[in-house]
Amino acid sequence: MKQFKRFAWLFLLLIPLLIVAGCGKSSSSDKTVKIGIMGSDEKIWKPIKKKLAKQGINLKLVTFTDYNQPNAALTNHEIDLNAFQHTYFMNTWNKAHKTNIVSIGKTVRAPLRLYSKKVKSVADIKKGDQITIPNDSTNEGRALHLLQSAGLIKVNNKVKLPTPKNITQNKLNLKITAVDAAQTPRSLSDATAAIVNNEFAAEAKLPNKECIYKEKLNKASIPYINVIATNKADKNNKTYKKIVKAYQSEATKKLIKKYYHGLSVPAW
């Protein structure tokens, strides 16, 4: 009986040690990865987060409201990945900020769209009307090319990323105003039309019927495929590759179709 009691006390003393050891093992096997996304993409990423949890990956979604924050946060190691930008934007950012951000996987193609609450077609746009466009250099140039494609203006095609200064013909004397990309949906209350990026169109719940013109998906739009990005030093990280694989699934394709109704299309 005394020997039994001695073993019982010994077991009770070992329980806290066993618990600590067990907890330590669990925390070391869980990998926490922070990914920066735009708020409108949460509904796509939340199911992916659940799927990755089963693989021992704790994916934390960090939401941003404009395009200037996610790459700065990535470079400063405040996040590990981001998924908001197309390749052209990323390359332009790297050049301007001397950073080394690279793509590790494709996500979607999201054509720019020209929206209006005042006219029903491009042909209805009149002399002196105002059109707002995103003011970041990449999307500003892309927006001006879209307006040229719609037959509203002409730009100097020798300039890869034109600004309003590079407009060579503006027969309708349109007032083209550059604003923060996140503000383009709001500008529709004053402007005749606005070029809006997909995530902000989705966030503002702009209906397809208000889109009067959209960017064509062809070879010229390949640089505008959106990507999951990280710092170059981490491009071969095995955990990050699992996150890309989890995103590039049939389930995600269905979610993109369900929530974006053609505003974005899978690009992998």
C-alpha positions as CSV (number, residue, x, y, z in Angstrom):
1,M,0.0,0.0,0.0
2,K,2.8,2.4,0.9
3,Q,4.5,1.6,-2.4
4,F,1.3,2.3,-4.3
5,K,0.9,5.7,-2.6
6,R,4.6,6.5,-3.4
7,F,3.9,5.8,-7.1
8,A,0.6,7.8,-7.0
9,W,2.4,10.9,-5.6
10,L,5.2,10.5,-8.2
11,F,2.6,10.4,-11.0
12,L,0.8,13.5,-9.6
13,L,4.1,15.4,-9.6
14,L,4.8,14.4,-13.2
15,I,1.4,15.6,-14.5
16,P,2.3,19.3,-14.8
17,L,5.6,18.4,-16.5
18,L,3.7,16.2,-19.0
19,I,1.2,19.0,-19.7
20,V,4.0,21.6,-20.3
21,A,5.8,19.2,-22.6
22,G,2.6,18.5,-24.5
23,C,1.8,22.2,-24.9
24,G,5.4,22.9,-26.1
25,K,5.1,20.2,-28.7
26,S,1.8,21.6,-30.0
27,S,3.0,25.2,-30.2
28,S,6.2,24.2,-32.0
29,S,4.3,22.3,-34.7
30,D,1.8,25.1,-35.4
31,K,3.1,27.6,-37.9
32,T,1.7,31.1,-37.8
33,V,1.8,33.1,-41.1
34,K,0.4,36.6,-41.5
35,I,-1.0,37.5,-44.9
36,G,-2.0,41.0,-46.0
37,I,-5.2,41.2,-48.0
38,M,-7.8,43.7,-49.0
39,G,-10.9,43.6,-46.8
40,S,-13.2,42.5,-49.6
41,D,-11.2,39.3,-50.0
42,E,-11.8,38.0,-46.5
43,K,-14.7,35.9,-47.7
44,I,-12.3,34.1,-50.1
45,W,-9.5,33.6,-47.5
46,K,-11.5,32.5,-44.4
47,P,-12.3,29.0,-45.8
48,I,-8.7,28.7,-46.9
49,K,-7.6,29.6,-43.3
50,K,-9.8,26.8,-42.0
51,K,-8.4,24.3,-44.4
52,L,-4.8,25.2,-43.5
53,A,-5.5,24.9,-39.7
54,K,-6.0,21.2,-40.3
55,Q,-2.4,21.2,-41.7
56,G,-1.0,22.9,-38.6
57,I,-0.8,26.3,-40.3
58,N,-2.3,29.2,-38.4
59,L,-3.0,31.7,-41.2
60,K,-3.7,35.2,-39.8
61,L,-5.6,37.6,-42.2
62,V,-4.4,41.2,-41.9
63,T,-6.7,43.5,-43.8
64,F,-5.7,46.7,-45.5
65,T,-7.8,49.5,-47.0
66,D,-5.4,50.9,-49.7
67,Y,-2.6,49.8,-52.0
68,N,0.2,51.7,-50.2
69,Q,0.3,49.6,-47.0
70,P,0.6,45.9,-47.8
71,N,4.0,46.0,-49.6
72,A,5.5,48.3,-46.9
73,A,4.2,45.9,-44.2
74,L,5.8,43.0,-46.1
75,T,9.2,44.7,-46.4
76,N,9.1,45.6,-42.7
77,H,8.3,41.9,-41.8
78,E,5.0,43.0,-40.2
79,I,3.4,40.4,-42.4
80,D,4.8,37.3,-44.2
81,L,2.8,37.4,-47.4
82,N,0.4,39.6,-49.2
83,A,-2.3,38.9,-51.9
84,F,-3.6,42.1,-53.4
85,Q,-1.5,43.2,-56.3
86,H,-0.8,42.3,-59.9
87,T,2.7,41.6,-61.3
88,Y,3.1,45.0,-62.9
89,F,2.2,46.9,-59.7
90,M,4.7,44.7,-57.8
91,N,7.5,45.3,-60.3
92,T,6.8,49.0,-60.3
93,W,6.8,49.1,-56.5
94,N,10.1,47.2,-56.3
95,K,11.8,49.7,-58.7
96,A,10.5,52.7,-56.9
97,H,11.2,51.5,-53.3
98,K,14.3,49.3,-54.0
99,T,12.5,46.3,-52.5
100,N,12.7,42.6,-53.4
101,I,9.2,41.4,-53.4
102,V,8.4,38.4,-55.6
103,S,5.4,36.3,-56.7
104,I,5.0,32.8,-55.5
105,G,1.7,32.0,-57.0
106,K,-1.1,33.4,-59.3
107,T,-4.6,34.2,-57.9
108,V,-7.0,36.1,-60.2
109,R,-7.3,38.3,-63.2
110,A,-9.4,41.3,-62.3
111,P,-10.1,43.6,-65.2
112,L,-10.5,47.3,-64.5
113,R,-14.1,48.6,-65.1
114,L,-15.6,51.9,-66.0
115,Y,-18.7,52.5,-63.9
116,S,-21.4,55.1,-64.0
117,K,-24.6,56.0,-62.2
118,K,-25.4,58.8,-64.6
119,V,-25.0,57.3,-68.1
120,K,-25.8,53.8,-69.6
121,S,-23.0,53.6,-72.2
122,V,-19.7,55.2,-73.2
123,A,-21.5,56.9,-76.1
124,D,-23.6,58.8,-73.6
125,I,-20.5,60.6,-72.1
126,K,-20.7,64.3,-73.0
127,K,-18.3,67.1,-73.5
128,G,-16.8,68.3,-70.2
129,D,-17.8,65.3,-68.2
130,Q,-15.7,64.2,-65.3
131,I,-14.1,60.8,-65.1
132,T,-12.1,59.7,-62.0
133,I,-9.3,57.2,-62.1
134,P,-7.0,55.6,-59.5
135,N,-4.0,57.8,-58.6
136,D,-1.3,55.1,-58.0
137,S,1.1,55.2,-61.0
138,T,0.4,51.6,-62.2
139,N,-3.4,51.7,-62.2
140,E,-3.5,55.3,-63.4
141,G,-1.6,54.4,-66.5
142,R,-3.7,51.3,-66.9
143,A,-6.9,53.4,-66.5
144,L,-5.8,55.8,-69.2
145,H,-5.2,52.9,-71.6
146,L,-8.7,51.7,-70.8
147,L,-10.2,55.1,-71.7
148,Q,-8.2,55.0,-74.9
149,S,-9.5,51.5,-75.7
150,A,-13.0,52.9,-75.1
151,G,-12.4,55.6,-77.7
152,L,-12.6,58.5,-75.3
153,I,-9.0,59.8,-75.4
154,K,-5.7,59.1,-77.0
155,V,-2.4,58.8,-75.1
156,N,1.3,58.7,-76.0
157,N,1.8,55.0,-76.6
158,K,5.5,55.3,-76.2
159,V,5.0,55.9,-72.5
160,K,4.4,52.7,-70.7
161,L,2.7,54.2,-67.7
162,P,1.0,57.4,-69.0
163,T,-0.3,60.1,-66.7
164,P,-2.9,62.7,-67.7
165,K,0.0,64.8,-69.0
166,N,0.5,62.2,-71.7
167,I,-3.0,62.5,-73.1
168,T,-2.5,63.5,-76.8
169,Q,-6.2,63.8,-77.7
170,N,-9.2,64.6,-75.6
171,K,-11.9,65.7,-78.1
172,L,-14.6,65.8,-75.4
173,N,-12.4,67.9,-73.1
174,L,-13.1,65.4,-70.3
175,K,-12.0,66.3,-66.8
176,I,-9.9,63.3,-65.8
177,T,-9.3,63.4,-62.1
178,A,-6.9,61.0,-60.3
179,V,-8.0,60.0,-56.7
180,D,-7.1,57.3,-54.2
181,A,-8.2,54.0,-55.7
182,A,-10.3,53.3,-52.6
183,Q,-12.2,56.5,-53.2
184,T,-13.2,55.8,-56.8
185,P,-16.6,54.2,-55.9
186,R,-17.6,57.2,-53.8
187,S,-16.6,59.6,-56.6
188,L,-19.5,58.2,-58.6
189,S,-21.9,60.5,-56.7
190,D,-20.2,63.5,-58.4
191,A,-18.3,62.3,-61.5
192,T,-20.0,61.0,-64.6
193,A,-18.0,57.8,-64.5
194,A,-15.1,56.2,-62.6
195,I,-12.6,53.5,-63.2
196,V,-12.7,51.2,-60.2
197,N,-10.5,48.3,-59.3
198,N,-12.2,45.0,-58.6
199,E,-11.8,44.8,-54.9
200,F,-13.2,48.3,-54.3
201,A,-16.0,47.6,-56.7
202,A,-16.8,44.4,-54.7
203,E,-16.5,46.2,-51.4
204,A,-18.9,49.0,-52.6
205,K,-21.2,46.3,-54.1
206,L,-21.3,48.1,-57.4
207,P,-23.7,46.1,-59.7
208,N,-22.5,44.8,-63.0
209,K,-25.2,46.8,-64.8
210,E,-23.4,50.0,-63.8
211,C,-20.3,48.9,-65.6
212,I,-20.3,50.6,-69.0
213,Y,-16.9,49.3,-70.2
214,K,-14.3,46.9,-69.0
215,E,-10.7,46.0,-69.8
216,K,-10.2,43.1,-72.3
217,L,-8.6,39.9,-71.0
218,N,-5.9,39.1,-73.6
219,K,-2.1,38.8,-73.8
220,A,-1.7,42.5,-73.0
221,S,-3.4,41.9,-69.6
222,I,-1.0,39.1,-68.5
223,P,1.1,41.6,-66.4
224,Y,-2.1,42.4,-64.5
225,I,-2.6,38.9,-63.1
226,N,-2.8,39.2,-59.3
227,V,-0.4,37.2,-57.2
228,I,0.5,36.0,-53.7
229,A,3.8,37.7,-52.9
230,T,6.6,37.5,-50.3
231,N,10.1,38.8,-49.8
232,K,12.6,37.2,-52.2
233,A,14.5,35.6,-49.3
234,D,11.4,33.6,-48.4
235,K,10.3,32.5,-51.9
236,N,11.1,28.8,-51.3
237,N,9.4,28.6,-47.9
238,K,7.6,25.3,-47.8
239,T,4.8,26.6,-45.6
240,Y,4.1,29.5,-48.0
241,K,4.0,27.0,-50.9
242,K,1.3,25.1,-49.0
243,I,-0.7,28.3,-48.6
244,V,-0.5,28.9,-52.4
245,K,-1.6,25.3,-53.0
246,A,-4.6,25.7,-50.6
247,Y,-5.6,28.9,-52.5
248,Q,-5.3,27.3,-56.0
249,S,-8.1,24.8,-55.6
250,E,-11.4,24.0,-57.1
251,A,-13.1,25.2,-53.9
252,T,-11.5,28.6,-54.3
253,K,-12.7,28.8,-57.9
254,K,-16.2,28.3,-56.7
255,L,-15.9,31.0,-54.1
256,I,-14.5,33.5,-56.6
257,K,-17.5,32.7,-58.9
258,K,-20.0,32.9,-56.0
259,Y,-18.8,36.2,-54.6
260,Y,-17.4,38.1,-57.5
261,H,-19.9,37.1,-60.3
262,G,-17.2,37.6,-63.0
263,L,-15.5,40.6,-61.6
264,S,-12.5,38.4,-61.0
265,V,-11.6,35.1,-62.7
266,P,-9.1,32.5,-61.6
267,A,-5.7,32.8,-63.2
268,W,-3.9,29.6,-62.2
